[in-house]
Amino acid sequence: MWSDECSAERGQGKLIEWVFGYRSDKWKPSHVTTYKKGKDLRVMVWAAFWGSGNRTLLYIMERDFESKKNGFSANSYIEVLDAYA
């Protein structure tokens, strides 16, 4: 079984810039364009896959408002696992 989560944020992907070089150079500061993304609408989703074509539905995770910065914590993941147990 394989599972993963992913977050998507509105407004991401506006800046596209191509850089050519060696694979080992990809994180050099001269190859990375940074910008302030600010706070915008963001959603975190989770799903699991196993066997030949078996999968869960896409689960929209909820924030843990008791955690630091009101983000996602172990409690958020436990909630997902309890939903599919």
Backbone atoms as SQL, in Angstrom:
CREATE TABLE atoms (id INTEGER PRIMARY KEY, chain TEXT, resi INTEGER, resn TEXT, atom TEXT, x REAL, y REAL, z REAL);
INSERT INTO atoms VALUES
  (1, 'A', 1, 'MET', 'N', 0.846, -1.177, 0.000),
  (2, 'A', 1, 'MET', 'CA', 0.000, 0.000, 0.000),
  (3, 'A', 1, 'MET', 'C', 0.891, 1.239, 0.000),
  (4, 'A', 2, 'TRP', 'N', 0.489, 2.206, -0.750),
  (5, 'A', 2, 'TRP', 'CA', 1.206, 3.479, -0.837),
  (6, 'A', 2, 'TRP', 'C', 0.210, 4.589, -0.572),
  (7, 'A', 3, 'SER', 'N', 0.587, 5.542, 0.262),
  (8, 'A', 3, 'SER', 'CA', -0.285, 6.690, 0.510),
  (9, 'A', 3, 'SER', 'C', 0.556, 7.954, 0.543),
  (10, 'A', 4, 'ASP', 'N', -0.084, 9.057, 0.235),
  (11, 'A', 4, 'ASP', 'CA', 0.620, 10.327, 0.236),
  (12, 'A', 4, 'ASP', 'C', -0.386, 11.446, 0.345),
  (13, 'A', 5, 'GLU', 'N', 0.111, 12.594, 0.747),
  (14, 'A', 5, 'GLU', 'CA', -0.715, 13.787, 0.805),
  (15, 'A', 5, 'GLU', 'C', -0.091, 14.847, -0.086),
  (16, 'A', 6, 'CYS', 'N', -0.916, 15.789, -0.467),
  (17, 'A', 6, 'CYS', 'CA', -0.453, 16.841, -1.352),
  (18, 'A', 6, 'CYS', 'C', -1.232, 18.106, -1.038),
  (19, 'A', 7, 'SER', 'N', -0.555, 19.238, -1.084),
  (20, 'A', 7, 'SER', 'CA', -1.276, 20.491, -0.893),
  (21, 'A', 7, 'SER', 'C', -1.244, 21.281, -2.188),
  (22, 'A', 8, 'ALA', 'N', -2.309, 21.980, -2.423),
  (23, 'A', 8, 'ALA', 'CA', -2.412, 22.849, -3.592),
  (24, 'A', 8, 'ALA', 'C', -2.851, 24.213, -3.099),
  (25, 'A', 9, 'GLU', 'N', -2.254, 25.244, -3.666),
  (26, 'A', 9, 'GLU', 'CA', -2.569, 26.602, -3.245),
  (27, 'A', 9, 'GLU', 'C', -2.927, 27.443, -4.452),
  (28, 'A', 10, 'ARG', 'N', -4.012, 28.190, -4.328),
  (29, 'A', 10, 'ARG', 'CA', -4.423, 29.075, -5.419),
  (30, 'A', 10, 'ARG', 'C', -3.345, 30.121, -5.640),
  (31, 'A', 11, 'GLY', 'N', -3.019, 30.377, -6.883),
  (32, 'A', 11, 'GLY', 'CA', -2.014, 31.381, -7.200),
  (33, 'A', 11, 'GLY', 'C', -0.624, 30.807, -7.408),
  (34, 'A', 12, 'GLN', 'N', -0.412, 29.531, -7.108),
  (35, 'A', 12, 'GLN', 'CA', 0.891, 28.925, -7.316),
  (36, 'A', 12, 'GLN', 'C', 1.114, 28.692, -8.805),
  (37, 'A', 13, 'GLY', 'N', 2.335, 28.653, -9.208),
  (38, 'A', 13, 'GLY', 'CA', 2.686, 28.327, -10.573),
  (39, 'A', 13, 'GLY', 'C', 2.634, 29.506, -11.529),
  (40, 'A', 14, 'LYS', 'N', 2.609, 30.712, -11.033),
  (41, 'A', 14, 'LYS', 'CA', 2.548, 31.877, -11.905),
  (42, 'A', 14, 'LYS', 'C', 3.893, 32.168, -12.557),
  (43, 'A', 15, 'LEU', 'N', 4.970, 31.830, -11.871),
  (44, 'A', 15, 'LEU', 'CA', 6.300, 32.128, -12.394),
  (45, 'A', 15, 'LEU', 'C', 6.920, 30.869, -12.987),
  (46, 'A', 16, 'ILE', 'N', 7.179, 30.883, -14.274),
  (47, 'A', 16, 'ILE', 'CA', 7.844, 29.759, -14.928),
  (48, 'A', 16, 'ILE', 'C', 9.155, 30.279, -15.505),
  (49, 'A', 17, 'GLU', 'N', 10.216, 29.592, -15.139),
  (50, 'A', 17, 'GLU', 'CA', 11.531, 30.007, -15.615),
  (51, 'A', 17, 'GLU', 'C', 12.359, 28.767, -15.857),
  (52, 'A', 18, 'TRP', 'N', 12.932, 28.646, -17.032),
  (53, 'A', 18, 'TRP', 'CA', 13.757, 27.501, -17.378),
  (54, 'A', 18, 'TRP', 'C', 15.219, 27.804, -17.086),
  (55, 'A', 19, 'VAL', 'N', 15.897, 26.818, -16.510),
  (56, 'A', 19, 'VAL', 'CA', 17.328, 26.922, -16.242),
  (57, 'A', 19, 'VAL', 'C', 17.964, 25.625, -16.710),
  (58, 'A', 20, 'PHE', 'N', 19.011, 25.736, -17.473),
  (59, 'A', 20, 'PHE', 'CA', 19.697, 24.551, -17.966),
  (60, 'A', 20, 'PHE', 'C', 21.047, 24.419, -17.271),
  (61, 'A', 21, 'GLY', 'N', 21.369, 23.210, -16.866),
  (62, 'A', 21, 'GLY', 'CA', 22.627, 22.962, -16.191),
  (63, 'A', 21, 'GLY', 'C', 22.707, 21.497, -15.788),
  (64, 'A', 22, 'TYR', 'N', 23.598, 21.208, -14.881),
  (65, 'A', 22, 'TYR', 'CA', 23.755, 19.850, -14.382),
  (66, 'A', 22, 'TYR', 'C', 22.737, 19.580, -13.287),
  (67, 'A', 23, 'ARG', 'N', 22.341, 18.330, -13.167),
  (68, 'A', 23, 'ARG', 'CA', 21.372, 17.933, -12.147),
  (69, 'A', 23, 'ARG', 'C', 21.842, 18.318, -10.742),
  (70, 'A', 24, 'SER', 'N', 23.122, 18.221, -10.473),
  (71, 'A', 24, 'SER', 'CA', 23.665, 18.543, -9.149),
  (72, 'A', 24, 'SER', 'C', 23.574, 20.036, -8.837),
  (73, 'A', 25, 'ASP', 'N', 23.323, 20.865, -9.835),
  (74, 'A', 25, 'ASP', 'CA', 23.247, 22.316, -9.643),
  (75, 'A', 25, 'ASP', 'C', 21.829, 22.830, -9.410),
  (76, 'A', 26, 'LYS', 'N', 20.832, 21.950, -9.370),
  (77, 'A', 26, 'LYS', 'CA', 19.451, 22.422, -9.391),
  (78, 'A', 26, 'LYS', 'C', 19.041, 23.263, -8.184),
  (79, 'A', 27, 'TRP', 'N', 19.716, 23.145, -7.045),
  (80, 'A', 27, 'TRP', 'CA', 19.335, 23.954, -5.873),
  (81, 'A', 27, 'TRP', 'C', 20.278, 25.119, -5.626),
  (82, 'A', 28, 'LYS', 'N', 21.147, 25.407, -6.552),
  (83, 'A', 28, 'LYS', 'CA', 22.017, 26.576, -6.402),
  (84, 'A', 28, 'LYS', 'C', 21.157, 27.838, -6.365),
  (85, 'A', 29, 'PRO', 'N', 21.471, 28.783, -5.494),
  (86, 'A', 29, 'PRO', 'CA', 20.668, 30.017, -5.419),
  (87, 'A', 29, 'PRO', 'C', 20.506, 30.726, -6.761),
  (88, 'A', 30, 'SER', 'N', 21.507, 30.630, -7.621),
  (89, 'A', 30, 'SER', 'CA', 21.400, 31.288, -8.924),
  (90, 'A', 30, 'SER', 'C', 20.393, 30.590, -9.850),
  (91, 'A', 31, 'HIS', 'N', 19.979, 29.356, -9.500),
  (92, 'A', 31, 'HIS', 'CA', 19.041, 28.604, -10.325),
  (93, 'A', 31, 'HIS', 'C', 17.621, 28.602, -9.757),
  (94, 'A', 32, 'VAL', 'N', 17.412, 29.226, -8.621),
  (95, 'A', 32, 'VAL', 'CA', 16.103, 29.207, -7.965),
  (96, 'A', 32, 'VAL', 'C', 15.563, 30.623, -7.885),
  (97, 'A', 33, 'THR', 'N', 14.335, 30.814, -8.367),
  (98, 'A', 33, 'THR', 'CA', 13.680, 32.109, -8.284),
  (99, 'A', 33, 'THR', 'C', 12.716, 32.078, -7.099),
  (100, 'A', 34, 'THR', 'N', 12.914, 32.953, -6.142),
  (101, 'A', 34, 'THR', 'CA', 12.027, 32.995, -4.983),
  (102, 'A', 34, 'THR', 'C', 11.095, 34.184, -5.102),
  (103, 'A', 35, 'TYR', 'N', 9.949, 34.059, -4.469),
  (104, 'A', 35, 'TYR', 'CA', 8.981, 35.150, -4.425),
  (105, 'A', 35, 'TYR', 'C', 8.070, 34.936, -3.232),
  (106, 'A', 36, 'LYS', 'N', 7.500, 35.999, -2.724),
  (107, 'A', 36, 'LYS', 'CA', 6.602, 35.916, -1.581),
  (108, 'A', 36, 'LYS', 'C', 5.251, 35.441, -2.073),
  (109, 'A', 37, 'LYS', 'N', 4.792, 34.324, -1.502),
  (110, 'A', 37, 'LYS', 'CA', 3.515, 33.793, -1.967),
  (111, 'A', 37, 'LYS', 'C', 2.355, 34.232, -1.088),
  (112, 'A', 38, 'GLY', 'N', 2.651, 34.703, 0.110),
  (113, 'A', 38, 'GLY', 'CA', 1.579, 35.189, 0.978),
  (114, 'A', 38, 'GLY', 'C', 0.620, 34.088, 1.383),
  (115, 'A', 39, 'LYS', 'N', -0.427, 34.489, 2.036),
  (116, 'A', 39, 'LYS', 'CA', -1.458, 33.544, 2.468),
  (117, 'A', 39, 'LYS', 'C', -2.584, 33.568, 1.453),
  (118, 'A', 40, 'ASP', 'N', -2.952, 32.406, 0.946),
  (119, 'A', 40, 'ASP', 'CA', -4.038, 32.309, -0.008),
  (120, 'A', 40, 'ASP', 'C', -4.784, 31.008, 0.265),
  (121, 'A', 41, 'LEU', 'N', -5.780, 30.731, -0.508),
  (122, 'A', 41, 'LEU', 'CA', -6.586, 29.537, -0.341),
  (123, 'A', 41, 'LEU', 'C', -5.727, 28.304, -0.577),
  (124, 'A', 42, 'ARG', 'N', -5.706, 27.395, 0.392),
  (125, 'A', 42, 'ARG', 'CA', -4.893, 26.183, 0.301),
  (126, 'A', 42, 'ARG', 'C', -5.714, 24.990, 0.777),
  (127, 'A', 43, 'VAL', 'N', -5.539, 23.872, 0.113),
  (128, 'A', 43, 'VAL', 'CA', -6.222, 22.644, 0.506),
  (129, 'A', 43, 'VAL', 'C', -5.191, 21.519, 0.538),
  (130, 'A', 44, 'MET', 'N', -5.336, 20.613, 1.514),
  (131, 'A', 44, 'MET', 'CA', -4.463, 19.449, 1.637),
  (132, 'A', 44, 'MET', 'C', -5.332, 18.216, 1.423),
  (133, 'A', 45, 'VAL', 'N', -4.889, 17.332, 0.532),
  (134, 'A', 45, 'VAL', 'CA', -5.639, 16.116, 0.229),
  (135, 'A', 45, 'VAL', 'C', -4.770, 14.894, 0.487),
  (136, 'A', 46, 'TRP', 'N', -5.416, 13.728, 0.647),
  (137, 'A', 46, 'TRP', 'CA', -4.724, 12.470, 0.922),
  (138, 'A', 46, 'TRP', 'C', -5.426, 11.364, 0.144),
  (139, 'A', 47, 'ALA', 'N', -4.655, 10.367, -0.294),
  (140, 'A', 47, 'ALA', 'CA', -5.213, 9.182, -0.945),
  (141, 'A', 47, 'ALA', 'C', -4.235, 8.030, -0.782),
  (142, 'A', 48, 'ALA', 'N', -4.730, 6.816, -0.971),
  (143, 'A', 48, 'ALA', 'CA', -3.900, 5.615, -0.890),
  (144, 'A', 48, 'ALA', 'C', -4.187, 4.726, -2.093),
  (145, 'A', 49, 'PHE', 'N', -3.157, 3.977, -2.537),
  (146, 'A', 49, 'PHE', 'CA', -3.257, 3.077, -3.676),
  (147, 'A', 49, 'PHE', 'C', -2.642, 1.745, -3.280),
  (148, 'A', 50, 'TRP', 'N', -3.200, 0.638, -3.796),
  (149, 'A', 50, 'TRP', 'CA', -2.618, -0.670, -3.531),
  (150, 'A', 50, 'TRP', 'C', -3.102, -1.664, -4.576),
  (151, 'A', 51, 'GLY', 'N', -2.394, -2.798, -4.647),
  (152, 'A', 51, 'GLY', 'CA', -2.776, -3.865, -5.562),
  (153, 'A', 51, 'GLY', 'C', -2.805, -3.404, -7.008),
  (154, 'A', 52, 'SER', 'N', -3.710, -3.978, -7.753),
  (155, 'A', 52, 'SER', 'CA', -3.821, -3.625, -9.173),
  (156, 'A', 52, 'SER', 'C', -5.078, -2.774, -9.379),
  (157, 'A', 53, 'GLY', 'N', -4.912, -1.475, -9.185),
  (158, 'A', 53, 'GLY', 'CA', -6.003, -0.548, -9.440),
  (159, 'A', 53, 'GLY', 'C', -6.874, -0.202, -8.252),
  (160, 'A', 54, 'ASN', 'N', -6.565, -0.702, -7.071),
  (161, 'A', 54, 'ASN', 'CA', -7.356, -0.362, -5.888),
  (162, 'A', 54, 'ASN', 'C', -6.924, 0.979, -5.335),
  (163, 'A', 55, 'ARG', 'N', -7.872, 1.765, -4.881),
  (164, 'A', 55, 'ARG', 'CA', -7.544, 3.091, -4.347),
  (165, 'A', 55, 'ARG', 'C', -8.658, 3.598, -3.448),
  (166, 'A', 56, 'THR', 'N', -8.293, 4.535, -2.587),
  (167, 'A', 56, 'THR', 'CA', -9.283, 5.212, -1.754),
  (168, 'A', 56, 'THR', 'C', -9.815, 6.415, -2.521),
  (169, 'A', 57, 'LEU', 'N', -10.853, 6.989, -2.004),
  (170, 'A', 57, 'LEU', 'CA', -11.316, 8.261, -2.530),
  (171, 'A', 57, 'LEU', 'C', -10.355, 9.342, -2.068),
  (172, 'A', 58, 'LEU', 'N', -10.358, 10.463, -2.735),
  (173, 'A', 58, 'LEU', 'CA', -9.532, 11.600, -2.336),
  (174, 'A', 58, 'LEU', 'C', -10.139, 12.188, -1.069),
  (175, 'A', 59, 'TYR', 'N', -9.347, 12.284, -0.013),
  (176, 'A', 59, 'TYR', 'CA', -9.819, 12.765, 1.278),
  (177, 'A', 59, 'TYR', 'C', -9.279, 14.177, 1.511),
  (178, 'A', 60, 'ILE', 'N', -10.159, 15.118, 1.755),
  (179, 'A', 60, 'ILE', 'CA', -9.736, 16.491, 2.039),
  (180, 'A', 60, 'ILE', 'C', -9.453, 16.594, 3.529),
  (181, 'A', 61, 'MET', 'N', -8.198, 16.877, 3.868),
  (182, 'A', 61, 'MET', 'CA', -7.776, 16.913, 5.268),
  (183, 'A', 61, 'MET', 'C', -8.197, 18.225, 5.933),
  (184, 'A', 62, 'GLU', 'N', -8.414, 18.132, 7.227),
  (185, 'A', 62, 'GLU', 'CA', -8.776, 19.314, 7.994),
  (186, 'A', 62, 'GLU', 'C', -7.597, 19.757, 8.842),
  (187, 'A', 63, 'ARG', 'N', -7.494, 21.050, 9.025),
  (188, 'A', 63, 'ARG', 'CA', -6.415, 21.609, 9.848),
  (189, 'A', 63, 'ARG', 'C', -6.628, 21.271, 11.316),
  (190, 'A', 64, 'ASP', 'N', -5.529, 21.200, 12.035),
  (191, 'A', 64, 'ASP', 'CA', -5.559, 20.991, 13.485),
  (192, 'A', 64, 'ASP', 'C', -5.373, 22.365, 14.123),
  (193, 'A', 65, 'PHE', 'N', -6.445, 22.967, 14.578),
  (194, 'A', 65, 'PHE', 'CA', -6.371, 24.328, 15.110),
  (195, 'A', 65, 'PHE', 'C', -5.718, 24.402, 16.481),
  (196, 'A', 66, 'GLU', 'N', -5.380, 23.254, 17.060),
  (197, 'A', 66, 'GLU', 'CA', -4.630, 23.232, 18.316),
  (198, 'A', 66, 'GLU', 'C', -3.128, 23.131, 18.067),
  (199, 'A', 67, 'SER', 'N', -2.729, 22.932, 16.816),
  (200, 'A', 67, 'SER', 'CA', -1.314, 22.797, 16.502),
  (201, 'A', 67, 'SER', 'C', -0.677, 24.173, 16.289),
  (202, 'A', 68, 'LYS', 'N', 0.642, 24.166, 16.234),
  (203, 'A', 68, 'LYS', 'CA', 1.380, 25.395, 15.984),
  (204, 'A', 68, 'LYS', 'C', 1.012, 25.915, 14.594),
  (205, 'A', 69, 'LYS', 'N', 0.715, 27.160, 14.483),
  (206, 'A', 69, 'LYS', 'CA', 0.333, 27.835, 13.233),
  (207, 'A', 69, 'LYS', 'C', -0.953, 27.298, 12.629),
  (208, 'A', 70, 'ASN', 'N', -1.759, 26.583, 13.412),
  (209, 'A', 70, 'ASN', 'CA', -3.049, 26.048, 12.952),
  (210, 'A', 70, 'ASN', 'C', -2.926, 25.239, 11.661),
  (211, 'A', 71, 'GLY', 'N', -1.861, 24.482, 11.542),
  (212, 'A', 71, 'GLY', 'CA', -1.620, 23.714, 10.322),
  (213, 'A', 71, 'GLY', 'C', -2.069, 22.281, 10.443),
  (214, 'A', 72, 'PHE', 'N', -1.330, 21.397, 9.804),
  (215, 'A', 72, 'PHE', 'CA', -1.633, 19.977, 9.814),
  (216, 'A', 72, 'PHE', 'C', -0.651, 19.291, 10.760),
  (217, 'A', 73, 'SER', 'N', -1.151, 18.359, 11.538),
  (218, 'A', 73, 'SER', 'CA', -0.308, 17.678, 12.525),
  (219, 'A', 73, 'SER', 'C', -0.590, 16.181, 12.466),
  (220, 'A', 74, 'ALA', 'N', 0.007, 15.453, 13.376),
  (221, 'A', 74, 'ALA', 'CA', -0.238, 14.009, 13.463),
  (222, 'A', 74, 'ALA', 'C', -1.722, 13.742, 13.668),
  (223, 'A', 75, 'ASN', 'N', -2.403, 14.609, 14.396),
  (224, 'A', 75, 'ASN', 'CA', -3.845, 14.430, 14.609),
  (225, 'A', 75, 'ASN', 'C', -4.615, 14.502, 13.292),
  (226, 'A', 76, 'SER', 'N', -4.167, 15.332, 12.369),
  (227, 'A', 76, 'SER', 'CA', -4.807, 15.429, 11.051),
  (228, 'A', 76, 'SER', 'C', -4.690, 14.100, 10.309),
  (229, 'A', 77, 'TYR', 'N', -3.526, 13.461, 10.396),
  (230, 'A', 77, 'TYR', 'CA', -3.303, 12.192, 9.715),
  (231, 'A', 77, 'TYR', 'C', -4.045, 11.055, 10.407),
  (232, 'A', 78, 'ILE', 'N', -4.111, 11.097, 11.721),
  (233, 'A', 78, 'ILE', 'CA', -4.857, 10.067, 12.462),
  (234, 'A', 78, 'ILE', 'C', -6.324, 10.129, 12.072),
  (235, 'A', 79, 'GLU', 'N', -6.854, 11.320, 11.889),
  (236, 'A', 79, 'GLU', 'CA', -8.244, 11.484, 11.466),
  (237, 'A', 79, 'GLU', 'C', -8.478, 10.813, 10.106),
  (238, 'A', 80, 'VAL', 'N', -7.545, 10.951, 9.182),
  (239, 'A', 80, 'VAL', 'CA', -7.645, 10.326, 7.865),
  (240, 'A', 80, 'VAL', 'C', -7.638, 8.810, 8.015),
  (241, 'A', 81, 'LEU', 'N', -6.693, 8.293, 8.781),
  (242, 'A', 81, 'LEU', 'CA', -6.590, 6.843, 8.943),
  (243, 'A', 81, 'LEU', 'C', -7.800, 6.260, 9.641),
  (244, 'A', 82, 'ASP', 'N', -8.353, 6.974, 10.607),
  (245, 'A', 82, 'ASP', 'CA', -9.580, 6.514, 11.280),
  (246, 'A', 82, 'ASP', 'C', -10.765, 6.473, 10.306),
  (247, 'A', 83, 'ALA', 'N', -10.801, 7.404, 9.357),
  (248, 'A', 83, 'ALA', 'CA', -11.879, 7.451, 8.386),
  (249, 'A', 83, 'ALA', 'C', -11.854, 6.221, 7.469),
  (250, 'A', 84, 'TYR', 'N', -10.670, 5.659, 7.224),
  (251, 'A', 84, 'TYR', 'CA', -10.540, 4.518, 6.323),
  (252, 'A', 84, 'TYR', 'C', -10.243, 3.211, 7.046),
  (253, 'A', 85, 'ALA', 'N', -10.288, 3.196, 8.351),
  (254, 'A', 85, 'ALA', 'CA', -9.994, 1.957, 9.102),
  (255, 'A', 85, 'ALA', 'C', -11.197, 1.033, 9.129);
